[in-house]
Amino acid sequence: MGHIVHWRGPSWWAKASIRAFAWFYNINLEEAEKPYSEYPSIGEFFVRRLKVGRRPVGDSWAVHPADSRITQAYPIDDGTLIQAKGLNYRLDEFTQDPDCTKKWAGGFFLTYYLCPTDYHRVHSPVDGEITNVRYMPGQLWPVNEWSTHNVPNLFSVNERILVEIETDLGPVGVVFVGATNVGHICLSFDETIQGNQKGPHIFKHKEYEPTIQTHKGAELGMFRMGSTVVMLYPPSFRQKFEKELDLGPAVRVNSPLIK
């Protein structure tokens, strides 16, 4: 699928296929940084940037990381996260971080599902410093509603990249979860870490010294097709903002950079 959507054929083919793709998924062409006719393939159009000002950054402590639908939003109790009704998964298996309990147990998580209609770049939800990244190879199961309700430990089985950001409230985790047709996850601040590349797929933990400064709205990376982002917030975040959080599933966010 990746070879097909990134194939750079004649310009007429690129224009026609992108136009058809945008029509089928009801994509707003007016938001794209460039006219659709200037993208050489569906794949490049898929990871299009937006025009400046299309996603104004909210003034809250944290903002949404991506255009998406929030499918789950709950406290992280007993070291578990909710995948769907009746299906949980373990924080330690999901992050493969031996210190994950100290960082996020008792905190709060949100699951954001990106469909093909969405803008597919992921932005920092907070101000802080990127301290380390974990690349975790795995499968590429679909992450649609059927899969999340029927495949046990789906998010811990699929390939993923965890970006950790240190903030004034503690560490925040941004987890890119791969899926069918979405093996290619790219980080904007480190081109050496990418998902589903040729060669051996082995676990990689990279620490940054010095750390990398980031801020709300700064681009962190992108999905080459639709997938999922899981946000991990520490206990101090939950203690400070729990009364303001909407608990439960199925909330649509039409902008990655609003409150």
N, C-alpha and C positions, 0 to 999 in steps of 0.2 A: 504493500500500500504506500509505503514511504517513497519507493522509486516512482510510482505512478504520479502521486501528487506533486513531487518535486521535479518531474520531467520537464525540461525546457524545450518545448517544441516550437513550431512557427508562432509568430506573434499573434496571428489570427486565432490559433488554437488556445493560447493563453487567455486572450480576451474573452473568447466564447465560453471556455470552461469556467473561468472565474465568475463571469456574469451569471452563468447557470448555477454555480455553487452558491453565490450570494442570494440568488432568487429562491433557491430551494430551502436555504436555512434562514431566510428573512434577515439578512445582514444589512445594516445601515451603511451604505457605501459612502455617505457624506461624512462619516466620522473618520474614515481612513486618512492617514497622513498624506498619501499620494492618490491620484486617480487610479482606478482599478486597472486601467489599460497599461500602466507602467510596471506592474508586477509580472515577472517572467514565468510564474507558475502558481498553481493553487497553493502549494506549500508555502511560498513566500508571502502570498496574500494572507494566508492563515495566521501568520505571526506578524502581521502588519502593526506598525505603531499607529497611534491616533493623533489627530490634530491637537496642537497645543491648546490647553484650556478645556478639553472635552471631559476631563475627570478632575474637577477641582478638589483639592485636598482638604479634608475636614480638620477642625481644630481640636478634636478630642485626642486623648492620649494614644489611642490605637484606631486604625482605620481598616476597612476591608482590603484584602490583598489582591482580589481578582473579581472580574465580572463573573457572576456565578449564581447558583442557588444554594443557600445554606440548608443542608439536609439533616445535620445534627448539631446541637449546641448544648452541652451539659458540663457539669463539674467532672473532674477526673477523680473518682472515688475508688478506693481499693485497688489502685494501679490499673484500672481498666477504662477503656473507651467504648462507646456504643457505635456499632456499625449499622445496625438496624434493629427493629423490635425482635428481641430474643437472641440476638447475636452480638457478643462483645469481643474485644480483642485486647491483648495485653500491651501496656505501655512499653515494657522492656523489650518485648519481641518486635514491636513496631519501630522503636528508635534505635535498637541495638547499642544503647548508651548505658554503660554500667552505672552512671550517676543519674539516670533519668528519674528515679523515684525522688531523689533529693531536689531535683529541679522542678518537676511538674506534677507529682502526685499531690492531690489536694488542690490542684489548680483548675483550669478550665480549658476545654477544647471546642473548636468549631470545625465542621467539615464543609468545604465548599466544592460543589460539583460544577465543572465547566462543560457546557455542551458546545457543539460546533458553531452555534450562533454567536457565542461569546468572543470577546476580545481575549487573546490567549497569552498575554504577557502578565507576569506576576510581580507585584510591587511590595516593597517593605511596608508592613502595617505600623511600624514604630520607628522612633529615633533611637539609634544605638550604634553598637559596634559588632560587626560580623566576626565571631571568634573562631568558628570551625564549621566544617561541612562533613557530613557522612554520606557516602554513596553506598547504597545497599542493593546489589543485583537481585533479580527475582523474576517472577513470571509476569505476563502481560494480559491478565484476565480483563475482560470488560469491567467497567465500574458503574454501569447503568443501574437502574433501580432493581431489576431482576437479580443481577449479580450480587448487589449489596445485601439483598434479602435471602440469598440462597447459597452463597459461597462462604464457608466459614473462614475467618481470619484473612479475608480478602486483602485488606490494606497491608497486612504483615507479610503476605505472600508475594505481592506485586513489587516490582522494582520501584525504588524511591530514593530521593535525595533530601536530606535534612540540613537546613541552613539554620544555624544557631546565632541569635542576636542578643548581646548583653545590653540590658536597659537599666534605668534607675529603679525598676521594680524587680529585677532579676532576669534570668534567661528566657527568651521567647523563641520557640521553634516554628519554622516554616517548612512543612514537609510536602514536597512535590511527589505525587504518586502517579506512576506510569500506568498505562492501560493498553488494551488492544489498539493498534495503530498509533500509540503514543509512546513508543519506546525512546524517542529522541527528546530528552529533557536537556535544555541548555541553561547554564548559568551566565548571567551578563557580566559578572565581576571576576569569573575564573573560567576561561575556555578549556582548561585542562580536565575539567570534570563534566562529563556528558553521559547521558543514559543510552543504553543499548548500542554500544559501539562495537566495532570489530575487535577481535582479540579476546583474551580471557576476561570474563566478568567476575571480578573479585571485589570484596569489601574494601573500601578505602576511607580512611579518616584523615582529614587534612586540617591542621591547625594553622591559624594566621598570626604571624608575629613580624611586624606590628599588625594589629587588628585593622579591619576595613571599616571606615566610617560609613554609615548609611542613615537615611532619614525617611520619614513618612512620604510615600509616593515614589521613592527611588526604585528603579527597575532592578529586580533580583534575577529574573530568568524568564523562560517561556516553555510552553508545551507545543510540540509540532502538530498535535491534534488534541481533541478534548480530553480532560481528565479531572483530577481531584487535588485540592490543597487541604491539608489538615493543619490548623493552627493550634499550637500548644502554649498556654499561658501559665505562669507560675502562681503559687498560692497567694502571693502578695497582690497580684492582679485581681484574683477572685475576691479577696477580702476588701479591696478598695472599690470594685465596680459591680459586685454581684447583684445589688439591688437594682442596677440599671440594665442588667442583661436580660434578654428575652430567652427563656429556656425552651428547648424543644426543636422539632424539625421544620423544614419546608418554609423558609423565608427567602424571597428573591432579593438579591442586591444587583442593581442595574449599573453600578459603578464600582470600580475597585478602590476608589480613593475618596469615598464619602464617609461620614461618621458611621 
